[in-house]
Amino acid sequence: MRKLISLEIRKHKLAGMLKGALITNLGILAFMILVVFIDRSELETYSDVFEALYLFIRAAFIIFASVLLSKLIIDEYKNNTITLLFTYPISRMKLMYAKLIIVLLFTFLNIIVSNITLGAIIVGINSFANAIPGEITADLLISELIKTGASAVYAAGIGLIPLYVGMRKKSVPATIVSGVLIVALISSGFGEFRLGELAFVSVSLGLLGMAIAFQSIRRVERDDIA
C-alpha cells in the first residue's frame, strides 16, 4: 500500500500541493498577525486566538481536500483515464484506498502541523509584543493539543464529503465548489456561535464523509464484479 501511495503522489505531482499549503499558511499567519497584533480586535485571550487560528486552518484544508479528490479521482473519471488504470494488475479497491488515504493524511497532518507551527509563532511574537494577556499554561496546551487532534480527525472526514458530488457529476468544479459550501456551512453562525463548533455536527459530518468514501469503494467493487 505504501508503494502504491508513493506512486500516486509522484504520478499526480502532489508534492506541489505542499507549496500551496505553505503559501496558505503564510497567508493565514499574516492575517492573524494583522488581527491580533495590529488591529487588536476581538481576540483577547489565547483561547480566542487558537480558536480563530483553527477555524481558518480547518476551512483551508477542507477545501484542499476537495482539490485533492478532484485531482486523484474525479479528473481520472472525467478523462476516462481511470479505465486504463483499472486494466493494470492492481486491485481497484486498493487503488481507491490509496487515493483516499492520501487525502485523509494530507488533511489531517496539515491541520495538526499548521496549528502547532502557527500557534507557536504567534506565541513567540506575543512574548515581545504582549498583545495577548495571560500566560500559556500546561493545562491550556494539553487542552488545545487534544482539541486540535480530535478536530483534525473530524475535518479529515468532512473533507471527503465533496467526493459524493464529484462522483455523481464527474465534475472537478462541482467537487471544489461543494467543498467551499461545506466550509461556509460549518463556519456559519450568529455572534460567537458557529455550527462547526458543535461536537455532534463535526462528528456526524466526519462520519458522513467516511461513509461516502466507503460507498465509493464499494461502488468500484460492484463495477469490478459487473
N, C-alpha and C positions, 0 to 999 in steps of 0.2 A: 504493500500500500504506500509506503514512504517513497519508493521509486516512482510509482505512478503519480503521486502528488508532485514530486520533483519535475517529472516530465511535463505535467500540465502547467506548472509555473513557468518553465522555460518556453514551452510552446506558445503561450499567450503573453510572454514577456511581462509577467506580473511584477517583476522587480521594479518596474517603472511606477507601480502603484505606491510603492514606499516613498518615492519622491513626492507624489501627490499628497500622501499622508503627512509628510514633513512640512510641506507648504501650508497645508490646512492647519496643522498645529501652530505654526508660526503666526498665522492669521488669528487664531483663537487667542494665543498669548498676547498679541498686540492689542486685541480688543479688550482683554481682561486688564491689561496694564492701563489702558485708557480709562476704563470704568472705575477700577479700584484706586489707582494712584494719581490720576489726573482729575477725572470728574468727581470722584469720591461721592458717589450717589447712594444707592440703597444697600449696597453690600457692606454691612457694618461689622460683621464678625467673620471669623474663619469658616464657620459652618455655612454662612451665606455664600462666601466666595467659592468654597468647594462644591456647593450645590449648583451654582451657576456654571462653574467650570465643567462639571459632569454633564449638565444639560446640553451645552454646546458640543462637547465631545461625542456624546451619545448620538445626537442628531447627525453630526457629520459622518460618523462611521456606519450608521444605519443606511444612509444614502450611498456611502462607499460600497456597502454590501450589495445594494441593488445594481450598482455599476458592475461589480464583480460577477453577479449572477448573469447579467447581460452578456459579458464577455465570455464566460465559461460555458454557459448553457444555451441561453436564448439565441445568441448570434449563431451558434452551431446549428440549431434547428432552422432558423430563418434562412441560412445559406445552404442548407442541406448537407453541410459537411459532417453532421452527426451520423448520417447514413454510412458514409465512408468509414468513419471512426468505429462504428459498430461492426464493421466487417473484420476488424483486427481480432486476433486471438486473445481478447481480453474480455472478461465478464462485464456486461453492460452495467450491472449493479455496482461492481467495484469501481467502474469509471465514474458513475454518478456519485458514489460515496466520496471518491477522491475530490471531485469538484466541490461538493457541499462542505467537506471538511476544510478545504482551503478558505471558503467564505466564512465559515464559523470561526476558524482560528485567526484569520485576518481581523475580523471584527472584534473578537474577544481580546486578543493580545494588544491591539492598538488602543482599545479603550483603557485597558489596565496601564500600559506603558505611558500613554498620553496623560492620564490623570495623575499618575505618580510624578512624572517628569515636570509637567507644567505646574502642578501644585508645589513641588519643591522649589521651582524657580520663583514663583510668586512669594513663597515664604522667605526665600533668600533676599529678594528685593525689599520685602517689608521689614527685614531686620535693619535696613538702612533708612527706609522711608517712614516707617512707623505709621502707616496709614490705616492698618487694621489693628484695632485694640485687642488686648488679651494675649495669651500665650498658647503655644502648641503643647498640649498635654499628651501623655501616653494614652490615656483613655480616648481622647479625640482622634488620635492617629489610628488606634486599633479599630474604633468605630467606623472611621472613614474608609479604611482598607477593606473591612468586611463588607461595607455597603457598596464600595466600588467593585469588588469581586462578584458579589451577588448580582448587582445591576448589569455588569458586563455579560454575565451568563444570559440574563433575560434579553438584553439588547442583541446579542448574537442570534438568539432565536427569532426575535422580532425582525431582524434583518433578512430572514428567509421568506417572510410573507409575500414580498413582491414576486417571488417565483410563481405563485398561483396565477397572477395576472399575466406574467410573461409566458407561461406555458400555454395559456388559453389563447392569447393574442398573437403569440410568436413575434412580439414587437419589443425592440430594445427601448424606444422612448416610453412605451406604456409601462415597462418594468421600472424604469428610473422614476417616472412621474409617480407611480404608486408608492415608491419609497419615500419621496418627498411628502406625499399626502399623509403617510403613516406618521412621519416625523411631526407634521403640522398637527395631527390629531393628538398625539401623546404629549405635545408641548403646549397644547391649548389649555385655557382655563380662565379663571376670573380672580383678579387680585393675586394673592400668594398661592392659590390652589392651581395645580396642574394635573390633568388626567393621568399622565405618566407617572406621577408620584404615588399613586395608589398601588400598593403591592399586588392586590388582586388583579388589577388591569395589566401590570407588567408581566406577572406570571402567566396570566391567561393568553396574552399576545405571544409571549415566548413559546408556550406550548403549542399555540396555533401554528407558529412558524415551523416548529419541529414536525408537527403533523402534516403540514403541507409538503415538507421535504420528504417525509416517509412515503406519502401518497405518490409523489413524483417518481420515487424509486420503484414503487410497486407498479406504476404505470409502465415504466421501462421493462419491468419483468413480464408483465402481461403481453406487451408488444413483442417481446422475445419469444414467448410461447406461441403467439399467433404466427 
